[in-house]
Amino acid sequence: MSYTVPPTRTAAVVRQLRNEIVTGELSPGTLIKDAELATRLGVSITPVREAIAQLSVEGLIDIAPNRTRHVTRVTQKNALELIDVMSVLAVAGFEWGVENLTGTHLDLMRQRQKEFVESLRTGNILAAAAAGADFSTIVILASGNRELQSMVDLVVARTNRILAMSEDLWQIWVDGHDEILDLLELGDSAGATARYRRIYADYRARAEEELLEE
């Protein structure tokens, strides 16, 4: 019988706060108070502080010199810089992994794309973000370079925040994934890689139009 080990309290708090930040429930600039969070989440101060430290590393929470903590604000400049970094990492992983894809990989990618589209249709942003990220992860892990995937994981939550700010941005990924699957079905790995790269170019251009500098 399979058994899933429950997350630690710190991991549970990290997941909860990350989800609240990505979906905008905790809006940019929100002051983070340890005691209030601990009471709301029903945990002690220690896992809350450990979670805040982790989310600071991920770039989702800013810790000021005076130790006050706020949800990181998203400006056009840092959004575009983040997209550029994500593009370099993810496209490299896709290019390295695409030649190793098997029929099983493609079946998994089709399933994740189906989940991605359905989650967007029902407004489940967290599930959509997870399925959309998994589509790329399947290819990146096929490269055999798990260190690269770890690097991608560090920035994926912040890019999901950008996606959550505009419904139009999601469609870039939906269309791109569909076309990539078609190209892979034809055995056109180079074409699929080029189409994946174009997702990021289109994503950056649209973000530049829609995200205004504060």
C-alpha positions as a printed NumPy array, in Angstrom:
array([[  0.   ,   0.   ,   0.   ],
       [  1.378,   3.425,  -0.936],
       [  1.95 ,   5.9  ,   1.857],
       [  2.498,   9.632,   1.647],
       [  4.529,  11.107,   4.466],
       [  2.836,  14.266,   5.798],
       [  4.87 ,  17.44 ,   5.277],
       [  6.661,  19.011,   8.206],
       [  4.962,  21.991,   9.798],
       [  7.503,  24.262,   8.115],
       [  6.868,  22.689,   4.7  ],
       [  3.107,  23.012,   5.212],
       [  3.45 ,  26.7  ,   6.121],
       [  5.761,  27.318,   3.134],
       [  3.229,  25.708,   0.808],
       [  0.297,  27.644,   2.279],
       [  2.031,  31.032,   2.181],
       [  3.456,  30.404,  -1.283],
       [ -0.014,  29.589,  -2.576],
       [ -1.501,  32.695,  -0.959],
       [  1.205,  34.898,  -2.49 ],
       [  1.015,  33.344,  -5.964],
       [ -2.778,  33.67 ,  -6.132],
       [ -2.72 ,  37.224,  -4.783],
       [ -4.572,  36.394,  -1.565],
       [ -1.558,  37.978,   0.114],
       [ -1.089,  40.993,  -2.115],
       [  2.259,  42.621,  -2.951],
       [  3.461,  44.822,  -0.103],
       [  1.461,  43.009,   2.593],
       [  3.205,  43.177,   5.977],
       [  4.047,  39.716,   7.294],
       [  3.667,  39.317,  11.078],
       [  4.938,  36.102,  12.682],
       [  2.468,  35.956,  15.553],
       [ -0.577,  36.684,  13.411],
       [  0.417,  34.019,  10.891],
       [  1.132,  31.468,  13.594],
       [ -2.289,  32.04 ,  15.137],
       [ -4.1  ,  31.9  ,  11.798],
       [ -2.324,  28.731,  10.671],
       [ -2.429,  27.032,  14.056],
       [  1.321,  26.53 ,  14.425],
       [  4.109,  27.874,  16.599],
       [  6.323,  30.816,  15.708],
       [  9.294,  28.615,  14.713],
       [  7.854,  27.026,  11.521],
       [  6.477,  30.417,  10.49 ],
       [  9.906,  32.03 ,  10.772],
       [ 11.533,  29.111,   8.944],
       [  8.907,  29.381,   6.186],
       [  9.477,  33.129,   5.831],
       [ 13.218,  32.52 ,   5.495],
       [ 12.562,  29.959,   2.73 ],
       [ 10.169,  32.239,   0.864],
       [ 12.709,  35.043,   1.134],
       [ 15.227,  32.819,  -0.678],
       [ 12.581,  32.197,  -3.348],
       [ 12.094,  35.949,  -3.747],
       [  8.466,  35.965,  -2.609],
       [  9.06 ,  37.825,   0.672],
       [ 11.355,  40.82 ,   1.206],
       [ 13.143,  41.151,   4.553],
       [ 14.158,  44.748,   5.26 ],
       [ 17.288,  45.731,   7.237],
       [ 15.035,  46.473,  10.238],
       [ 13.727,  42.866,   9.943],
       [ 10.196,  43.816,   8.827],
       [  8.881,  41.451,   6.144],
       [  6.6  ,  42.229,   3.224],
       [  5.283,  40.261,   0.27 ],
       [  7.601,  41.191,  -2.595],
       [  6.202,  43.795,  -4.966],
       [  6.165,  42.973,  -8.686],
       [  7.344,  45.79 , -10.933],
       [  7.701,  45.678, -14.69 ],
       [ 11.496,  45.749, -14.376],
       [ 11.866,  42.793, -12.026],
       [  9.156,  40.85 , -13.859],
       [ 10.999,  41.158, -17.164],
       [ 14.322,  40.289, -15.533],
       [ 12.738,  37.19 , -14.021],
       [ 11.27 ,  36.122, -17.346],
       [ 14.699,  36.508, -18.959],
       [ 16.325,  34.302, -16.316],
       [ 13.566,  31.701, -16.518],
       [ 13.874,  31.659, -20.301],
       [ 17.604,  30.953, -20.241],
       [ 17.222,  28.096, -17.747],
       [ 14.069,  26.47 , -19.093],
       [ 14.967,  26.692, -22.785],
       [ 18.369,  25.139, -22.072],
       [ 16.688,  22.289, -20.223],
       [ 14.149,  21.785, -22.986],
       [ 16.845,  21.739, -25.649],
       [ 18.915,  19.209, -23.692],
       [ 15.971,  16.93 , -22.927],
       [ 13.864,  16.996, -26.082],
       [ 15.941,  14.4  , -27.954],
       [ 15.464,  11.93 , -25.09 ],
       [ 11.66 ,  12.045, -25.07 ],
       [  9.811,   8.75 , -25.494],
       [  6.2  ,   7.936, -26.2  ],
       [  5.631,   7.679, -22.459],
       [  6.955,  11.212, -21.987],
       [  4.625,  12.519, -24.69 ],
       [  1.648,  10.782, -23.09 ],
       [  2.493,  12.474, -19.777],
       [  2.856,  15.848, -21.49 ],
       [ -0.549,  15.45 , -23.156],
       [ -2.091,  14.596, -19.791],
       [ -0.512,  17.607, -18.092],
       [ -1.69 ,  19.86 , -20.922],
       [ -5.226,  18.532, -20.525],
       [ -5.058,  19.219, -16.77 ],
       [ -3.588,  22.666, -17.466],
       [ -6.43 ,  23.687, -19.784],
       [ -9.143,  22.216, -17.56 ],
       [ -7.776,  23.924, -14.441],
       [ -7.728,  27.275, -16.229],
       [-11.301,  26.708, -17.399],
       [-12.484,  26.133, -13.823],
       [-10.401,  28.989, -12.401],
       [ -8.082,  26.787, -10.351],
       [ -4.925,  28.837, -10.79 ],
       [ -2.766,  26.756,  -8.463],
       [ -3.597,  23.507, -10.255],
       [ -3.082,  25.197, -13.635],
       [  0.324,  26.503, -12.57 ],
       [  1.378,  23.062, -11.346],
       [  0.251,  21.275, -14.51 ],
       [  1.816,  23.907, -16.763],
       [  5.124,  23.669, -14.92 ],
       [  5.028,  19.867, -15.079],
       [  4.749,  20.032, -18.884],
       [  8.198,  21.627, -19.027],
       [  9.59 ,  19.587, -16.14 ],
       [  8.976,  16.348, -18.037],
       [ 11.283,  17.54 , -20.812],
       [ 13.908,  19.102, -18.545],
       [ 14.199,  15.956, -16.429],
       [ 14.589,  13.906, -19.622],
       [ 17.924,  15.723, -19.996],
       [ 19.133,  13.929, -16.864],
       [ 20.244,  17.239, -15.335],
       [ 18.426,  17.494, -12.021],
       [ 20.525,  20.446, -10.896],
       [ 19.063,  22.497, -13.722],
       [ 15.538,  21.539, -12.687],
       [ 16.349,  22.624,  -9.134],
       [ 17.376,  26.026, -10.48 ],
       [ 14.142,  26.31 , -12.467],
       [ 12.115,  25.376,  -9.379],
       [ 13.601,  28.33 ,  -7.489],
       [ 12.054,  30.865,  -9.844],
       [  8.894,  29.108, -11.017],
       [  6.692,  30.417,  -8.16 ],
       [  7.674,  33.997,  -8.95 ],
       [  6.865,  33.552, -12.632],
       [  3.511,  32.052, -11.657],
       [  2.77 ,  35.277,  -9.776],
       [  3.234,  37.187, -13.018],
       [  0.916,  34.797, -14.861],
       [ -1.731,  35.149, -12.167],
       [ -1.8  ,  38.914, -12.712],
       [ -3.285,  38.611, -16.211],
       [ -5.565,  35.988, -17.747],
       [ -4.224,  36.827, -21.227],
       [ -0.746,  35.577, -20.329],
       [ -1.969,  32.018, -19.737],
       [ -3.163,  31.658, -23.326],
       [  0.404,  32.088, -24.584],
       [  1.329,  28.877, -22.762],
       [ -1.805,  26.979, -23.804],
       [ -1.234,  27.707, -27.495],
       [  2.502,  27.072, -27.253],
       [  2.097,  23.702, -25.549],
       [ -0.454,  22.545, -28.127],
       [  1.858,  23.441, -30.994],
       [  4.87 ,  21.842, -29.288],
       [  2.977,  18.573, -28.914],
       [  2.032,  18.666, -32.598],
       [  5.674,  19.213, -33.589],
       [  6.9  ,  16.431, -31.318],
       [  4.33 ,  14.072, -32.833],
       [  5.918,  14.824, -36.213],
       [  9.388,  14.127, -34.81 ],
       [ 10.445,  17.76 , -35.24 ],
       [ 12.544,  18.28 , -32.091],
       [ 14.229,  21.407, -33.426],
       [ 10.881,  22.937, -34.311],
       [  9.495,  22.08 , -30.871],
       [ 12.49 ,  23.719, -29.178],
       [ 12.109,  26.831, -31.328],
       [  8.386,  26.988, -30.45 ],
       [  9.192,  26.605, -26.748],
       [ 11.692,  29.467, -27.002],
       [  9.028,  31.611, -28.692],
       [  6.674,  31.106, -25.745],
       [  9.106,  33.082, -23.599],
       [  9.567,  35.77 , -26.241],
       [  5.791,  36.204, -26.531],
       [  5.403,  36.044, -22.754],
       [  7.995,  38.774, -22.254],
       [  6.483,  41.027, -24.918],
       [  2.988,  40.695, -23.439],
       [  4.235,  41.237, -19.894],
       [  6.045,  44.381, -21.022],
       [  2.738,  45.697, -22.383],
       [  0.545,  44.761, -19.45 ],
       [  2.695,  45.236, -16.346],
       [  3.158,  48.894, -15.573],
       [  6.057,  50.233, -13.552],
       [  4.953,  51.353, -10.104]])
